[in-house]
Amino acid sequence: MYEDEQIKILKILYELDEQEPGIPLSSDNLKLQLNMTYNELLSNFKYLNDEGYIELKEYYGEEFEAKITNHGIEIVKNIVDE
């Protein structure tokens, strides 16, 4: 269903949203938390964005920000409840 990396990303964004609702997380911060190359990170984020789990804002160069959507929050809650 979901890749482990995508679940980790959703959980990180969920935890941030619990602490600071609506605040996006930068790609630099995410690269520090996840053991992925920029291309792997962006590929996973584009998938999650296309599925409606996150909102992704890409900037010039290798920078982007992301925050979890309500749909993404429900996915994380369902995984935690399993």
C-alpha positions in Angstrom: 0.0 0.0 0.0 2.4 2.7 1.2 6.2 2.7 1.1 8.0 2.9 4.4 9.6 6.2 3.4 6.2 7.7 2.6 4.9 6.6 6.0 8.0 8.2 7.7 7.4 11.4 5.8 3.7 11.6 6.8 4.5 10.8 10.4 7.1 13.6 10.5 4.7 16.1 9.0 1.9 14.9 11.3 4.1 15.4 14.4 5.1 18.9 13.2 1.4 19.7 12.6 0.5 18.6 16.1 3.2 21.0 17.5 2.7 23.9 15.1 -0.5 23.6 13.0 -0.2 24.7 9.4 3.5 25.4 9.4 5.4 23.7 6.5 8.6 21.8 6.8 11.6 22.7 4.6 13.4 20.2 2.4 16.6 21.0 4.2 15.1 20.0 7.5 13.6 16.8 6.0 16.9 15.8 4.4 18.4 15.8 7.9 15.6 13.6 9.3 15.4 11.1 6.4 18.2 9.1 4.9 17.3 10.0 1.3 18.9 11.8 -1.6 17.2 14.9 -2.8 15.7 13.1 -5.8 14.3 10.3 -3.7 12.9 12.8 -1.3 11.2 14.9 -4.0 9.9 11.8 -5.8 8.2 10.6 -2.6 6.9 14.1 -1.9 5.4 14.5 -5.4 3.6 11.2 -5.0 2.2 12.2 -1.6 1.2 15.6 -3.1 -0.5 14.0 -6.1 -2.5 11.6 -3.8 -3.6 14.6 -1.7 -1.8 13.6 1.5 0.5 16.7 1.6 0.7 20.2 0.1 4.0 20.7 -1.7 5.5 24.0 -2.7 8.6 23.8 -4.9 11.1 26.6 -5.1 13.9 27.4 -7.5 16.8 24.9 -7.1 16.7 22.0 -4.7 14.3 23.5 -2.2 10.7 22.8 -1.3 8.3 23.0 1.6 5.6 20.6 2.6 2.8 20.3 5.1 0.3 17.5 5.8 -3.3 17.8 4.7 -6.4 16.5 6.5 -6.4 13.5 4.3 -2.8 12.8 5.2 -3.6 13.2 8.9 -6.4 10.5 8.6 -3.9 8.1 6.9 -1.4 8.5 9.8 -4.2 8.1 12.4 -5.4 4.9 10.7 -1.9 3.5 10.6 -1.3 4.2 14.3 -4.7 2.6 15.2 -3.8 -0.6 13.3 
